[in-house]
């Protein structure tokens, strides 16, 4: 009789774990608390599913906050993600920034094809099954048909982080695993709150483009959006770890110009032009950039040298992240010390963890999904070995 495996969580990590378990000949049941699988995956792909970044594993790994992911990314890295998607019929392409997308754009065709393939291989899917309790061997669920308990040979938990609770990642599972060491969840790849002055209202909703930013040891180049709640966008998301630890956000509004070039340009006679018009004409600095200088510095300095320094290093006050449920991802979860090299939870023999429920962090740009796929495959392979060998990996 085939060994049995239970996968709890139907996101990318859980589905990849199920795929690996099936490939090793196990009988696999997958449960999810939501009515359908992969809800956060679908939401992430609404405006174009960024599956991975077309980089070699060494470069890819430099974007994660831990080297513990190294063997997993080497085993199933960006090129493997691309080959996997292509094999499912969701042909991918690499954009100018190296980001990889399915040619169809959205996530739904890929997810449908993936689930259909897994079901054809024997995957038993149970939705609206919410985990309520476990002793590490048996797992109790609240289901549409009442309480159900499953006692598999091995289990993989892919319970997610704590962002986008409405899609299933509510971060409440640590209470069900009281003997497992976890770090509190914190928002990452998130917006940061600012209480804007009245004069900024007309600029809200506008992007600030062609800027460079830094916070502590982290740097980013891209754009931000001035939203009613603060600052958001791809440019600031990679700086989340430093900003949430109190580092100041420093914005270079003209990263392609050196300070002395700006100073020289501003020192030219401005005639009857106001200082604002002189800056706009001389530096081609748009009104939104001038507005945030006034917001965080005050009146525009008349000294070309000082103004150049402000433009090259506008420093914002400490910023607080927006609520965690608005974040794209979270850091925190099961600590690495609580896991062995195969991602088995030391306190729960035969139970493995995968995906965002493990304490790692990475910026957007395909890195989040790549690590979810990689940890799911890694946990699946080691769980299968554990089941087949009767407790040895």
LOSE-622629 format. One record per residue (C-alpha): residue number from 0; x, z, y. Coordinates in Angstrom, 1 decimal, decimal comma. Layout:
<nodes>
NODE   n      x      z      y
NODE NUM      X      Z      Y
...
</nodes>
This chain:
<nodes>
NODE   n      x      z      y
NODE   0    0,0    0,0    0,0
NODE   1    1,3   -0,9    3,5
NODE   2    2,4    1,9    5,7
NODE   3    0,1    2,6    8,6
NODE   4    0,9    2,7   12,3
NODE   5   -1,2    3,8   15,3
NODE   6   -0,5    2,5   18,8
NODE   7   -2,2    4,3   21,6
NODE   8   -2,3    2,2   24,8
NODE   9   -3,1   -1,5   25,1
NODE  10   -0,8   -2,5   27,9
NODE  11    2,3   -4,7   27,6
NODE  12    4,4   -1,9   26,0
NODE  13    1,7   -1,1   23,4
NODE  14    0,9   -4,7   22,6
NODE  15    4,6   -5,5   22,1
NODE  16    5,0   -2,4   19,9
NODE  17    2,0   -3,6   17,8
NODE  18    3,6   -7,0   17,5
NODE  19    6,8   -5,6   16,2
NODE  20    5,1   -3,2   13,7
NODE  21    3,0   -6,1   12,4
NODE  22    6,2   -8,2   12,0
NODE  23    7,6   -5,5    9,7
NODE  24    4,5   -5,5    7,5
NODE  25    2,7   -2,4    8,7
NODE  26   -1,0   -2,0    8,9
NODE  27   -1,6   -1,4   12,6
NODE  28   -4,5    0,1   14,6
NODE  29   -4,4    0,0   18,4
NODE  30   -6,6    2,1   20,6
NODE  31   -7,2    2,1   24,3
NODE  32   -9,4    4,3   26,5
NODE  33  -10,6    1,4   28,5
NODE  34  -13,3   -1,2   27,5
NODE  35  -10,7   -4,0   27,4
NODE  36   -6,9   -4,2   27,0
NODE  37   -4,2   -4,9   29,6
NODE  38   -6,2   -4,1   32,7
NODE  39   -3,2   -3,2   34,8
NODE  40   -1,3   -6,3   33,4
NODE  41   -4,2   -8,5   34,6
NODE  42   -4,3   -6,9   38,0
NODE  43   -0,6   -7,3   38,4
NODE  44   -1,0  -11,0   37,7
NODE  45   -3,9  -11,7   40,0
NODE  46   -1,7  -13,3   42,7
NODE  47    0,8  -14,8   40,2
NODE  48    2,2  -13,0   37,2
NODE  49    5,9  -12,2   37,7
NODE  50    6,9  -11,7   34,1
NODE  51   10,7  -11,2   34,5
NODE  52   13,7  -12,2   36,5
NODE  53   15,9  -15,0   35,2
NODE  54   19,1  -12,9   35,0
NODE  55   21,6  -12,0   32,3
NODE  56   21,1   -8,4   30,9
NODE  57   24,1   -6,9   32,8
NODE  58   22,7   -8,1   36,2
NODE  59   19,2   -7,2   35,2
NODE  60   20,2   -3,7   34,2
NODE  61   21,7   -3,0   37,6
NODE  62   18,2   -2,7   39,0
NODE  63   17,2    0,2   36,8
NODE  64   17,9    3,9   37,5
NODE  65   19,2    4,7   34,0
NODE  66   21,6    3,1   31,5
NODE  67   19,5    4,4   28,6
NODE  68   17,5    1,1   28,9
NODE  69   20,7   -1,0   28,2
NODE  70   20,3   -1,5   24,4
NODE  71   16,6   -2,3   24,8
NODE  72   17,2   -4,9   27,5
NODE  73   20,0   -6,5   25,6
NODE  74   17,8   -6,7   22,6
NODE  75   14,8   -8,2   24,5
NODE  76   15,9   -9,3   27,9
NODE  77   14,7  -11,8   30,5
NODE  78   15,5  -14,9   28,3
NODE  79   13,6  -13,4   25,4
NODE  80   10,6  -12,7   27,6
NODE  81   10,6  -16,3   28,7
NODE  82   10,9  -17,6   25,1
NODE  83    8,1  -15,3   24,0
NODE  84    5,7  -16,5   26,7
NODE  85    6,5  -20,1   26,0
NODE  86    5,8  -19,6   22,3
NODE  87    2,4  -18,3   23,2
NODE  88    1,6  -21,5   25,1
NODE  89    2,0  -19,9   28,5
NODE  90    4,9  -22,2   29,7
NODE  91    6,9  -20,5   32,4
NODE  92    9,0  -21,7   35,3
NODE  93   11,7  -20,0   37,4
NODE  94   11,1  -19,9   41,2
NODE  95   13,7  -20,2   43,9
NODE  96   14,3  -16,5   43,9
NODE  97   14,9  -16,3   40,1
NODE  98   11,5  -14,8   39,4
NODE  99    9,7  -16,2   36,4
NODE 100    6,0  -17,0   36,3
NODE 101    3,6  -18,7   33,9
NODE 102    2,8  -22,2   35,1
NODE 103   -0,9  -21,3   34,9
NODE 104   -0,2  -18,6   37,4
NODE 105   -2,5  -15,8   36,3
NODE 106   -2,1  -13,3   33,4
NODE 107   -5,4  -13,8   31,7
NODE 108   -4,5  -16,9   29,6
NODE 109   -1,3  -15,3   28,4
NODE 110   -3,1  -12,0   27,5
NODE 111   -5,9  -13,8   25,6
NODE 112   -3,4  -15,9   23,6
NODE 113   -1,3  -12,8   22,8
NODE 114   -4,3  -10,7   21,7
NODE 115   -5,7  -13,6   19,6
NODE 116   -2,3  -14,0   17,9
NODE 117   -2,1  -10,2   17,1
NODE 118   -5,6  -10,1   15,8
NODE 119   -4,9  -13,1   13,5
NODE 120   -1,9  -11,1   12,2
NODE 121   -4,2   -8,2   11,3
NODE 122   -4,2   -6,0   14,4
NODE 123   -7,2   -3,6   14,4
NODE 124   -8,2   -2,9   18,0
NODE 125  -10,5    0,0   19,1
NODE 126  -11,5    0,2   22,7
NODE 127  -13,2    3,0   24,5
NODE 128  -11,2    5,4   22,4
NODE 129   -9,7    8,2   24,5
NODE 130   -7,1   10,5   23,1
NODE 131   -8,1   14,1   23,4
NODE 132   -5,8   16,1   21,2
NODE 133   -2,9   15,9   18,7
NODE 134   -0,7   18,1   16,6
NODE 135    1,9   15,3   16,3
NODE 136    0,5   14,1   13,0
NODE 137   -3,2   13,7   13,5
NODE 138   -4,7   12,2   16,6
NODE 139   -8,2   13,0   17,8
NODE 140  -10,2   10,5   19,9
NODE 141  -13,5   10,6   21,8
NODE 142  -15,2    7,3   20,9
NODE 143  -18,5    5,6   21,4
NODE 144  -19,4    6,8   17,9
NODE 145  -18,3   10,4   18,3
NODE 146  -15,0   12,1   17,6
NODE 147  -12,6   10,3   15,3
NODE 148   -9,3   11,5   13,9
NODE 149   -6,5    9,3   12,6
NODE 150   -3,4   10,4   10,6
NODE 151   -1,0    7,5   10,4
NODE 152    2,5    7,2    9,0
NODE 153    3,9    6,6   12,5
NODE 154    2,5    6,5   16,0
NODE 155    3,6    4,8   19,2
NODE 156    2,4    6,2   22,5
NODE 157    2,2    3,7   25,3
NODE 158    0,1    5,8   27,7
NODE 159    1,4    4,4   31,0
NODE 160    2,3    6,1   34,2
NODE 161    0,0    7,6   36,9
NODE 162   -0,9    4,7   39,2
NODE 163   -4,1    2,7   39,3
NODE 164   -6,1    5,3   37,4
NODE 165   -9,2    3,0   37,5
NODE 166   -7,3    0,6   35,3
NODE 167   -6,4    3,2   32,7
NODE 168   -3,0    4,7   33,9
NODE 169   -4,2    8,1   35,0
NODE 170   -1,2   10,2   34,1
NODE 171   -3,2   12,9   32,4
NODE 172   -1,6   12,7   29,0
NODE 173    1,2   15,3   29,5
NODE 174   -1,5   18,0   29,0
NODE 175   -2,1   16,6   25,5
NODE 176    1,6   16,8   24,7
NODE 177    2,5   20,3   25,8
NODE 178    5,7   20,6   23,7
NODE 179    7,2   17,4   25,1
NODE 180    9,5   17,6   28,2
NODE 181    8,3   15,6   31,1
NODE 182    9,1   15,1   34,7
NODE 183    6,3   15,1   37,3
NODE 184    5,0   11,6   38,2
NODE 185    6,0   10,3   41,7
NODE 186    4,9    7,1   43,4
NODE 187    7,3    4,1   43,3
NODE 188    7,1    0,6   44,6
NODE 189    4,6    2,0   47,1
NODE 190    3,5    1,9   50,7
NODE 191    4,7    4,6   53,2
NODE 192    2,3    6,3   55,6
NODE 193    2,6    5,9   59,4
NODE 194    0,2    7,1   62,0
NODE 195    0,5    4,2   64,4
NODE 196    0,1    4,5   68,2
NODE 197   -2,8    2,8   69,9
NODE 198   -0,6    0,0   71,2
NODE 199    0,2   -1,1   67,6
NODE 200   -3,4   -1,7   66,6
NODE 201   -3,3   -5,4   67,5
NODE 202   -0,2   -6,0   65,3
NODE 203   -1,7   -4,3   62,2
NODE 204   -2,0   -6,7   59,3
NODE 205    0,9   -8,8   60,5
NODE 206    4,1   -9,4   58,5
NODE 207    7,5   -8,6   59,9
NODE 208    9,7  -11,3   58,4
NODE 209   13,4  -12,1   58,1
NODE 210   14,6   -8,5   58,2
NODE 211   17,0   -6,4   56,2
NODE 212   16,4   -2,7   55,4
NODE 213   18,3    0,2   53,9
NODE 214   17,6    3,8   52,9
NODE 215   20,5    5,9   51,6
NODE 216   22,4    3,8   49,1
NODE 217   19,6    1,3   48,6
NODE 218   19,2   -2,0   50,5
NODE 219   16,6   -4,7   50,6
NODE 220   15,9   -8,0   52,3
NODE 221   12,4   -9,4   52,6
NODE 222    9,3   -8,8   54,6
NODE 223    7,0   -5,9   55,3
NODE 224    3,4   -5,7   56,3
NODE 225    2,2   -3,4   59,2
NODE 226   -1,0   -2,1   57,6
NODE 227   -3,5    0,3   59,0
NODE 228   -2,1    3,0   56,7
NODE 229    1,6    2,3   57,3
NODE 230    4,2    0,0   56,0
NODE 231    3,9   -1,9   52,7
NODE 232    5,2   -5,1   51,1
NODE 233    8,0   -6,4   48,8
NODE 234   10,7   -5,6   51,3
NODE 235   10,1   -1,8   51,3
NODE 236    9,2   -1,3   47,6
NODE 237   12,7   -1,3   46,3
NODE 238   13,6    1,5   48,7
NODE 239   10,9    3,8   47,4
NODE 240   13,3    6,1   45,4
NODE 241   15,5    6,8   48,5
NODE 242   12,6    7,1   50,9
NODE 243   10,7    9,6   48,8
NODE 244   13,8   11,7   48,6
NODE 245   13,9   11,9   52,4
NODE 246   16,4    9,2   53,3
NODE 247   15,6    7,4   56,6
NODE 248   14,5    3,8   56,7
NODE 249   16,8    1,7   58,9
NODE 250   15,7   -1,8   59,8
NODE 251   17,9   -4,7   60,9
NODE 252   15,6   -7,0   62,8
NODE 253   18,1   -9,8   63,0
NODE 254   20,3   -9,7   59,9
NODE 255   21,7  -13,1   60,5
NODE 256   23,2  -12,2   63,9
NODE 257   26,0   -9,7   64,4
NODE 258   25,7   -7,1   67,1
NODE 259   28,3   -8,7   69,4
NODE 260   26,4  -12,0   69,3
NODE 261   23,2  -10,3   70,3
NODE 262   24,9   -8,4   73,1
NODE 263   26,4  -11,6   74,5
NODE 264   23,1  -13,4   74,4
NODE 265   21,3  -10,5   76,1
NODE 266   24,0  -10,3   78,8
NODE 267   23,1  -13,7   80,2
NODE 268   21,3  -13,7   83,5
NODE 269   17,5  -13,3   83,0
NODE 270   16,4  -14,4   86,5
NODE 271   12,8  -13,5   87,2
NODE 272   12,0  -13,0   83,5
NODE 273   10,8   -9,6   82,5
NODE 274   13,0   -7,8   79,9
NODE 275   10,5   -8,5   77,2
NODE 276   10,4  -12,3   78,0
NODE 277   14,2  -12,4   78,3
NODE 278   14,5  -10,9   74,8
NODE 279   11,9  -13,2   73,3
NODE 280   13,4  -16,3   74,9
NODE 281   17,0  -15,4   74,2
NODE 282   16,7  -13,9   70,7
NODE 283   13,4  -15,6   69,6
NODE 284   12,3  -12,0   68,7
NODE 285    8,6  -12,1   68,0
NODE 286    6,2   -9,6   69,7
NODE 287    5,6   -7,6   66,5
NODE 288    9,3   -6,8   66,3
NODE 289    9,4   -5,8   69,9
NODE 290    6,4   -3,6   69,3
NODE 291    8,0   -1,6   66,5
NODE 292   11,1   -1,1   68,7
NODE 293    8,8    0,5   71,3
NODE 294    7,0    2,4   68,6
NODE 295   10,1    4,1   67,1
NODE 296   12,7    3,9   70,0
NODE 297   10,6    4,0   73,1
NODE 298   10,9    1,7   76,2
NODE 299   13,2   -1,2   75,7
NODE 300   16,8   -0,2   76,8
NODE 301   18,2   -2,4   79,6
NODE 302   21,8   -2,1   78,3
NODE 303   22,6   -5,2   76,1
NODE 304   24,9   -3,1   74,0
NODE 305   22,3   -0,4   73,3
NODE 306   19,5   -2,9   72,7
NODE 307   21,8   -4,8   70,2
NODE 308   22,4   -1,5   68,3
NODE 309   18,7   -0,8   68,2
NODE 310   17,9   -4,3   66,9
NODE 311   20,6   -4,0   64,2
NODE 312   19,6   -0,5   63,2
NODE 313   16,2    0,6   64,1
NODE 314   15,8    4,1   62,5
NODE 315   12,4    5,3   61,5
NODE 316   11,5    9,0   61,1
NODE 317   11,2   10,4   57,6
NODE 318    8,3    8,6   55,8
NODE 319    5,9   10,0   53,2
NODE 320    4,7    7,8   50,4
NODE 321    1,0    6,9   50,3
NODE 322   -1,0    8,5   47,5
NODE 323    0,3    7,9   44,0
NODE 324   -2,8    6,0   42,8
NODE 325   -2,1    3,3   45,4
NODE 326    1,5    2,8   44,0
NODE 327    2,4   -0,3   41,9
NODE 328    4,3    2,0   39,6
NODE 329    5,5    5,5   39,1
NODE 330    8,6    7,4   38,1
NODE 331    8,5   10,5   35,9
NODE 332    7,1   11,0   32,4
NODE 333    8,8   11,8   29,2
NODE 334   12,4   12,7   29,8
NODE 335   15,2   10,8   28,1
NODE 336   16,5   14,1   26,6
NODE 337   13,2   14,4   24,8
NODE 338   13,8   11,1   23,0
NODE 339   16,3   10,0   20,4
NODE 340   18,0    6,6   20,6
NODE 341   15,1    5,0   18,8
NODE 342   12,6    6,4   21,4
NODE 343   11,2    8,9   18,9
NODE 344   10,0   12,1   20,6
NODE 345   12,3   14,8   19,2
NODE 346    9,5   17,4   19,2
NODE 347    7,1   15,1   17,3
NODE 348    8,8   13,4   14,3
NODE 349    7,3   10,1   13,6
NODE 350    5,9    9,7   17,2
NODE 351    7,5    7,3   19,5
NODE 352    7,1    6,5   23,3
NODE 353    7,3    3,2   25,2
NODE 354    6,6    1,7   28,6
NODE 355    6,0    3,5   31,9
NODE 356    5,3    6,9   30,2
NODE 357    9,1    7,2   29,9
NODE 358   11,0    8,5   33,0
NODE 359   12,6    5,3   34,4
NODE 360   12,3    3,5   37,7
NODE 361   12,8   -0,1   38,8
NODE 362   11,8   -2,4   41,7
NODE 363    9,1   -5,1   41,5
NODE 364   10,3   -8,6   40,7
NODE 365    9,8   -8,7   36,9
NODE 366   11,9   -5,7   36,1
NODE 367    8,9   -3,4   35,4
NODE 368    7,3   -5,7   32,9
NODE 369   10,7   -6,6   31,3
NODE 370   11,3   -2,9   30,5
NODE 371    7,8   -2,4   29,2
NODE 372    8,2   -5,3   26,8
NODE 373   11,7   -4,2   25,8
NODE 374   10,8   -0,5   25,2
NODE 375    7,7   -1,5   23,3
NODE 376    9,7   -3,8   21,0
NODE 377   12,4   -1,2   20,5
NODE 378   10,0    1,6   19,7
NODE 379    8,1   -0,7   17,3
NODE 380   11,2   -1,7   15,4
NODE 381   12,4    1,9   15,0
NODE 382    8,9    3,2   14,1
NODE 383    8,6    0,6   11,4
NODE 384   12,0    1,5   10,0
NODE 385   11,0    5,2   10,1
NODE 386    7,8    4,5    8,2
NODE 387    9,3    2,2    5,6
NODE 388   12,3    4,5    4,8
NODE 389   10,1    7,6    4,8
NODE 390   11,6    9,3    7,9
NODE 391   14,9    7,6    8,5
NODE 392   15,7    5,1   11,3
</nodes>
